Amino acid sequence: MHAMTTETDPILLEERPSDGVVVVRLHRPEVLNALSLALRQALADAFTRLEADPAVRVIVLAGGARAFCAGADLNEYVDATPTEVIERRMDRLWGAVSRCRKPVIAAVRGHALGGGCELAMHADLIIAGEGARFGQPEVLIGLMPGGGATQRLTRAVGKFRAMQILLTGAPFQADAALAMGLASEVVADAEVEPRALALAAQLAAGPQQALQFIKEAVIEGMNLPLDQGLQFERKSFQLLFASADKTEGIRARLEKRAAVYR
């Protein structure tokens, strides 16, 4: 693994060319990886570039030991006007992450609060450490979530759990996140990144077109009536019959050997 960025950048990119995995690491440790505009822009730029790079198959989104991301940088919020906030075009910055067609795994240690919790919810899998702490505390400073929590959290955990989290602003631990469906796995804090990287390598060795189609179908289906979601799934399933990976995967199973995907 080697860095493609410098220690002064708000994010660090760590390439693993042997298995097609890239770690995107939030890197503002002095403020617990608070989301400044510069950090948000760096994230958007990184995801846009990695999305277009055919050598990159899976992205791991990580922070530090104390914090995945403690939320927005309040210094940039305190005197901001509605016009200034509109001009920041946050939707475009969040969208670069949410539109990524490749699998994204969030490796969450420590605080994942406010915008940090929302950032984790942009991933497809969340591997959380036992000491991880989630929450949407915006209401405690007279605000509300603006990075998708009222929508993504509700879809993940249901109306009544989401309302409790959003209206009270109270934080909750990783075991509660797992129980309500906001985490894929909970492991020891020291195992978070090794587990995320192992899972990323497993996915990167898999059939890429199938993985992409699965992600698309799940996300599209969340915005569609059931019948239309099923139709989207069917069409994607049918298209995969044109892929060499489908033939290799089935032949490998019939021949009782490991599949080798291109």
C-alpha positions in Angstrom: 0.0 0.0 0.0 1.4 3.4 -0.9 0.0 6.9 -0.5 -0.9 9.0 -3.6 -1.4 12.1 -1.5 0.6 14.1 1.1 0.2 14.3 4.9 -1.1 17.9 4.6 -4.1 16.9 2.4 -7.6 16.6 4.0 -7.8 13.1 2.7 -5.2 10.4 2.0 -5.5 7.9 -0.8 -3.8 4.5 -0.2 -3.6 2.3 -3.3 -3.5 -1.5 -3.2 -2.8 -2.2 -6.9 -2.4 -5.9 -6.3 -6.1 -6.3 -5.6 -7.8 -3.2 -7.0 -8.7 -1.7 -3.7 -8.2 2.0 -2.7 -8.5 3.3 0.8 -9.9 6.9 1.0 -8.9 8.2 4.4 -10.3 11.3 6.0 -7.3 13.2 7.4 -8.0 16.1 9.7 -7.1 14.3 13.0 -6.8 17.6 14.9 -10.6 18.2 14.5 -11.7 14.6 14.5 -12.0 14.6 10.7 -14.7 17.4 10.7 -16.1 18.0 7.3 -14.8 21.3 6.1 -15.7 22.5 2.6 -12.1 21.6 1.5 -12.5 18.0 2.8 -15.9 17.6 1.1 -14.4 18.8 -2.2 -11.4 16.5 -1.8 -13.7 13.6 -1.2 -15.8 14.5 -4.2 -12.8 14.8 -6.4 -11.3 11.5 -5.2 -14.6 9.6 -5.8 -15.0 11.1 -9.2 -11.5 10.0 -10.2 -11.7 6.5 -8.6 -15.1 5.9 -10.2 -13.5 6.5 -13.7 -10.4 4.4 -13.0 -10.9 0.9 -14.4 -8.1 -0.4 -12.1 -10.1 0.5 -9.0 -12.7 -2.1 -8.1 -13.6 -1.4 -4.5 -13.2 1.7 -2.3 -12.7 1.6 1.5 -13.7 4.8 3.3 -11.9 5.2 6.6 -11.0 7.8 9.2 -8.8 7.5 12.3 -8.8 5.6 15.5 -10.7 8.3 17.5 -13.1 9.3 14.8 -14.4 8.2 11.4 -15.8 11.7 11.1 -17.3 13.9 13.9 -19.6 15.9 11.6 -19.6 19.3 9.9 -16.9 21.9 10.7 -19.1 24.3 12.7 -16.6 27.1 12.2 -17.9 27.2 8.6 -21.6 27.1 9.7 -21.9 29.6 12.6 -22.2 32.8 10.5 -23.3 31.2 7.2 -26.4 32.6 5.5 -28.9 30.5 3.4 -27.5 32.0 0.2 -23.9 31.0 1.2 -25.0 27.5 2.0 -26.9 27.2 -1.3 -23.8 28.3 -3.2 -21.7 25.6 -1.6 -23.6 23.1 -3.7 -23.4 20.4 -1.1 -25.6 18.1 -3.2 -22.9 17.9 -5.9 -20.3 17.0 -3.3 -22.4 14.3 -1.6 -23.5 13.1 -5.0 -20.0 12.2 -6.1 -20.0 9.6 -3.3 -23.6 8.4 -3.7 -23.3 7.9 -7.4 -20.2 5.7 -7.3 -21.1 2.5 -9.1 -18.3 0.5 -7.3 -18.8 -1.1 -3.9 -17.9 1.3 -1.1 -17.1 -0.1 2.4 -17.1 2.3 5.4 -14.6 1.3 8.1 -15.9 3.1 11.2 -13.9 3.6 14.4 -14.8 6.2 17.0 -17.2 9.0 16.3 -19.5 8.9 13.3 -21.8 11.8 14.1 -23.9 14.2 12.0 -22.3 14.5 8.6 -20.0 11.6 9.6 -22.9 9.3 10.2 -24.4 10.5 6.9 -21.1 9.8 5.1 -21.0 6.3 6.4 -24.6 5.8 5.1 -23.4 6.6 1.6 -21.4 3.4 1.7 -22.8 0.0 0.7 -21.3 -1.9 3.8 -20.5 -0.5 7.2 -17.9 -2.3 9.3 -18.0 -0.8 12.8 -15.7 -1.1 15.7 -17.1 -2.0 19.1 -16.2 1.5 20.3 -17.9 3.3 17.4 -20.4 6.0 18.2 -23.2 7.0 15.8 -25.7 9.8 15.9 -27.4 12.8 14.3 -27.0 15.6 16.8 -27.9 18.5 14.4 -31.1 19.2 16.4 -29.0 20.0 19.5 -27.6 23.1 17.7 -30.8 24.3 16.1 -30.3 22.5 12.8 -31.4 19.4 11.0 -29.5 16.9 8.9 -28.6 18.1 5.4 -26.6 15.2 4.0 -29.4 12.7 3.6 -30.1 11.4 7.1 -33.8 12.1 7.2 -34.1 9.9 4.1 -31.3 7.3 4.3 -31.6 6.6 8.0 -35.4 6.2 7.8 -34.9 3.7 4.9 -32.3 1.8 6.9 -33.9 1.6 10.3 -37.6 2.5 9.9 -39.6 5.6 10.9 -39.8 5.2 14.6 -36.1 4.4 15.3 -35.1 7.2 12.9 -37.4 9.7 14.5 -36.0 9.0 17.9 -32.4 9.4 16.6 -33.2 12.6 14.6 -35.5 14.3 17.1 -33.4 13.7 20.2 -29.9 13.9 18.8 -28.8 11.2 21.2 -25.8 9.1 20.2 -25.8 5.4 20.2 -23.2 2.6 20.2 -22.2 0.1 17.5 -24.1 -2.8 19.0 -27.3 -0.7 18.8 -26.4 0.3 15.2 -26.1 -3.4 14.3 -29.3 -4.3 16.0 -31.3 -1.7 14.1 -29.7 -2.4 10.7 -27.3 0.6 10.5 -24.2 -1.6 10.4 -23.2 -4.7 8.4 -20.8 -6.1 11.0 -19.3 -5.1 14.4 -15.8 -6.2 15.2 -13.1 -5.3 17.7 -11.8 -1.8 17.1 -8.4 -3.1 16.0 -10.0 -5.4 13.5 -12.1 -2.8 11.7 -9.7 -1.9 8.9 -8.3 -5.4 8.4 -11.8 -6.8 8.1 -12.8 -4.0 5.7 -9.8 -4.6 3.6 -10.3 -8.4 3.6 -13.9 -7.9 2.5 -12.8 -5.4 -0.1 -10.3 -7.8 -1.6 -13.0 -10.5 -1.7 -15.4 -8.2 -3.6 -12.6 -7.0 -5.9 -11.9 -10.6 -6.9 -15.5 -11.2 -7.8 -17.6 -10.6 -11.0 -17.5 -6.8 -11.3 -20.5 -6.4 -13.6 -22.7 -8.5 -11.3 -21.6 -6.5 -8.3 -22.3 -3.2 -10.1 -25.8 -4.5 -11.2 -26.6 -5.6 -7.7 -25.7 -2.2 -6.2 -27.7 -0.4 -8.9 -30.8 -2.6 -8.4 -30.8 -2.2 -4.6 -30.4 1.6 -4.8 -32.8 2.1 -7.7 -35.3 -0.1 -6.1 -35.4 2.0 -2.9 -36.8 4.8 -5.1 -39.3 2.7 -7.1 -42.6 1.0 -6.5 -42.1 -2.8 -6.0 -43.2 -3.8 -9.5 -40.8 -1.3 -11.2 -38.0 -2.4 -8.9 -38.6 -6.1 -9.8 -38.6 -5.1 -13.5 -35.2 -3.3 -13.1 -33.8 -6.4 -11.3 -35.1 -8.7 -14.1 -33.6 -6.6 -16.9 -30.2 -6.5 -15.1 -30.3 -10.2 -14.5 -31.0 -10.9 -18.1 -28.2 -8.6 -19.3 -25.7 -10.6 -17.2 -26.2 -13.5 -19.5 -24.0 -11.6 -22.0 -21.0 -11.6 -19.6 -18.0 -13.9 -19.7 -18.1 -13.9 -15.9 -21.5 -15.6 -15.9 -20.1 -18.4 -18.0 -16.9 -18.7 -16.0 -18.8 -18.7 -12.7 -21.2 -21.4 -13.7 -18.5 -23.6 -15.3 -16.4 -23.3 -12.2 -19.3 -24.4 -10.0 -20.1 -27.4 -12.3 -16.4 -28.4 -12.5 -16.0 -27.9 -8.7 -13.1 -25.4 -9.0 -12.6 -21.8 -8.0 -13.9 -19.2 -10.5 -11.3 -16.8 -12.0 -13.1 -13.6 -13.0 -11.6 -11.2 -15.5 
